[in-house]
Amino acid sequence: MSLVLEAEVDGGCKIRPEGELTIYRVADYKPQLIQVLESHPSIVVDLSRVTEFDTAGLQLLILLKREAKARGITSSFTGHSAEVTELFQLFDMVPYFGDPLVMPQDDSSRRASV
C-alpha cells in the first residue's frame, strides 16, 4: 500500500491510496492525512486503486471527512473501487459521504452467452 499525494492547481491535494486500506496500514497513513488537511484548502480522495478495504479503512475515511469539515476544507471521494463500494453499501455510508458512487460493471455482463 502506498499513499500518493498530488498537488492540485487550486492549492488542493489529490490523495490516492494504492493497494490495501486495512487495519494493517491505517495507523501509518493517519498522520500523513492529517498533515494534508493542515496544508491544503481542499482534498480529493481517489479510491480507484484500493484493492482491500476493511472497517479500519472505513473509519480512517470517516475521520478524514469529519476533520476536513471541522476545518472548513472541501473534501470529495471519487473512483470507488469494488471493495470500497461493497463496504460503503454494507454500512450505508453512501449518504454520509455524499459523493456520487459509480457502480463497477459486473464482469459476467461482458461475457458472451454460449
Summary of the structure (lengths in Angstrom):
residues: 114
radius of gyration: 14.9
end to end distance: 39.3
largest distance: 56.0
contacts: 315
relative contact order: 0.16
helix: 41%
strand: 25%
